[in-house]
């Protein structure tokens, strides 16, 4: 019973912290308890420890540890990758030898096919990809992939670090030290930025990891079920109890309590009979398999919406400003779409859509009067109307679910 309790607590703790790490920084969860816990662990607790250290040791402990923390948070390093692969390897090493003899050949074949996939997709996500990272050699080609929408991205902006004009949908990553095409986010789990060239491998990594973990839980259950069933057959009278006729609510309450008690005993049998190698790994897999698949579901929503994680944060900022009543929408003049464009800043692209909308924020909530030249060339001040929701704004990067998915997978 003590082993079962320890395994349950360990599995729940790992699942909880993994969930917070996976989902805590998503823009959609920014104002939820999950986002608060992520900020608590990443910002507030380290700040509190530093203040405490300043009071006790004049900051000698945190000053040395802050360099390590800065390296872990702001430099490329394989620590998280090693942890992830080590966890997968350790669980497979514990589970498969303990269950292999009792598995059907079909299960053995499927396990052999599923196990290598997270390693493959992680390697492809983590390797440097010429389609993802923008360099002087491929800059001209990267400029022709996506048009500027004049909402999230505007032409003429130069990266202060790379000294290159920023292509639409790109962003400079301070960790990778380069601009990234169709930047989604920097992922510590693969030690790389996810962009135009490797985002599809990240989706396959999430899918293969989720399926592998769920299948590991299934293998543990398949292996332990015959042993638990044999033990159950010896104590079948535990579950044969029924309240006597006419016993009323008290009898049914006693029956429900007995069922709950013996169900807990029955579940504990899995843990006690399987031990750490089978039941422990199976329980951990049972509690964690929804995490990568849940993150995959979020990214499939982003694909459906035609945006990246980086762009979802930008849209969230627009949405907050719209709620404050300081955003105005203008229609672009027809000659502003193709005419007058600087081919060095805005070359023609293969993208099938051009944006017709221009968004402007004002500090005082009044309609715009003096517009920047790049906006004035597209729409006059009298063309702007206040908007309150994102539904009124076109997302030029949204081609529809299947075309969005095709663009992600095959560019």
C-alpha positions, -999 to +999 in steps of 0.1 A: +000+000+000+029+024+008+044+017-026+011+024-043+007+057-025+043+067-034+038+059-071+005+078-072+020+109-056+051+107-079+030+103-110+006+131-100+035+155-092+052+148-125+020+152-144+011+184-127+045+201-133+046+189-169+012+203-175+022+237-161+054+237-182+036+226-214+006+249-212+015+277-187+030+301-213+002+297-239-015+331-246-049+315-243-040+305-207-024+338-198-051+348-173-059+313-159-046+295-128-023+275-151-007+307-164-004+321-129+014+289-117+038+291-146+046+327-137+048+318-101+074+291-107+094+310-134+093+346-121+078+352-086+095+323-067+130+330-081+125+367-073+114+359-038+144+337-033+167+364-046+153+390-022+157+365+007+193+358-003+200+396-005+188+400+030+208+370+044+240+367+024+240+400+004+231+380-028+262+358-029+242+326-035+218+339-061+244+359-080+263+327-088+231+307-095+216+334-116+243+329-142+233+292-144+196+302-145+203+327-173+221+301-193+193+276-188+165+301-198+183+323-224+209+301-241+206+270-262+215+239-242+204+202-243+193+199-206+156+197-213+161+175-244+183+151-223+156+150-196+129+143-220+147+116-239+161+102-207+125+099-193+112+082-224+142+058-224+140+050-187+103+043-189+107+020-220+137+003-203+116-005-172+083-014-189+092-034-220+115-061-204+090-066-176+060-071-200+076-085-231+071-122-224+034-117-218+027-096-249+010-107-280+033-106-311+011-078-325+018-057-294+055-064-298+055-053-334+035-021-327+058-012-297+088-016-319+073+007-345+062+034-321+092+036-298+118+051-323+094+078-336+098+105-308+136+102-312+133+107-350+109+137-349+128+153-321+160+151-340+144+166-371+128+194-350+161+202-332+185+202-362+193+235-379+170+238-409+177+261-438+140+267-444+135+278-407+165+301-400+169+332-421+204+340-434+218+363-460+219+335-485+182+326-483+168+360-473+155+369-508+136+336-510+122+340-475+108+374-484+087+359-511+068+333-490+043+355-472+028+390-478+027+418-452-008+420-437-004+456-423-020+443-391+006+421-375+035+427-399+046+458-418+072+462-445+104+481-440+113+468-405+149+458-402+162+433-376+187+453-354+207+421-348+207+404-382+206+437-402+181+422-426+147+434-436+122+412-416+101+390-439+064+387-430+057+363-402+093+362-391+108+370-357+143+372-342+150+347-315+174+359-289+181+323-279+189+309-313+205+343-323+188+344-357+156+354-374+131+326-379+108+322-408+071+318-399+082+319-362+059+299-340+079+298-307+112+287-292+107+253-278+129+242-249+118+206-254+136+204-288+162+232-280+153+250-312+129+275-327+099+261-345+093+278-378+085+272-414+109+243-420+105+222-388+071+230-373+056+199-390+082+177-373+071+192-340+035+183-346+046+147-354+067+147-323+036+156-302+015+130-320+040+102-317+048+110-281+012+111-270+004+078-288+035+061-274+027+072-238-010+061-242+002+028-257+026+023-228-003+027-203-023+001-224+006-024-223+009-021-186-028-028-182-027-057-207+002-072-188-012-068-153-049-076-160-046-114-160-027-114-126-052-090-111-081-110-125-067-142-108-064-124-075-099-109-080-114-144-085-102-154-051-120-125-035-150-123-056-173-123-026-160-087-018-180-075-048-210-097-043-224-077-015-259-063-020-281-044+004-309-064+019-345-057+006-361-029+025-328-017+040-335+018+027-310+046+020-287+034+048-282+000+031-275+015-003-250+040+013-232+010+029-232-007-005-217+024-022-191+027+005-182-010+002-179-007-036-157+024-033-135+007-008-130-025-028-126-005-060-097+013-043-083-021-032-087-034-067-068-005-082-041-009-056-036-045-067-024-032-100+002-011-083+013-037-057+014-066-083+031-045-110+057-027-089+076+003-103+086-013-136+050-020-148+025-003-126+046+028-118+054+034-155+018+025-165+004+050-140+027+077-151+018+071-187-019+070-179-017+105-162+006+121-188-006+109-222-032+137-225-005+164-222+013+161-256-020+153-273-036+183-256-008+205-268-012+190-303-049+199-301-040+235-294-016+236-323-042+221-346-065+249-335-037+274-345-034+256-379-072+258-383-071+296-374-042+302-398-018+316-371+012+307-351+018+309-313+036+341-318+008+355-339-018+344-314-001+366-288-002+395-312-039+389-319-046+387-282-030+422-278-052+436-305-082+420-288-074+436-255-070+470-272-103+465-290-120+459-257-107+493-246-121+510-277-088+523-291-086+503-323-097+516-357-101+496-389-095+510-424-099+496-459-068+498-480-070+517-513-068+495-543-036+512-555-020+506-521-021+469-525+001+466-555+011+501-566+039+520-549+054+491-531+092+490-527+103+457-542+132+455-518+109+457-488+078+441-503+086+418-532+057+398-549+048+366-531+032+333-541+006+338-514-029+337-529-044+365-507-037+402-500-049+420-470-076+447-475-075+459-439-053+482-419-055+485-381-045+515-361-043+521-323-048+555-308-038+566-273-069+587-266-095+564-281-103+591-308-103+584-345-068+587-360-059+622-374-022+621-381-011+587-396+024+574-402+034+577-439+034+539-444-003+539-432-013+572-449-002+558-483-027+529-478-058+546-463-068+581-454-079+591-418-115+593-429-115+556-439-111+543-403-139+531-381-138+518-345-139+480-342-146+460-310-139+424-320-114+404-340-142+390-361-142+422-381-106+418-392-094+396-420-065+372-413-048+370-447-028+340-435-059+319-430-066+299-462-090+274-446-083+243-425-071+220-452-050+246-471-035+258-438-026+222-430-012+216-465+009+248-462+023+237-428+032+202-439+044+209-474+050+247-474 
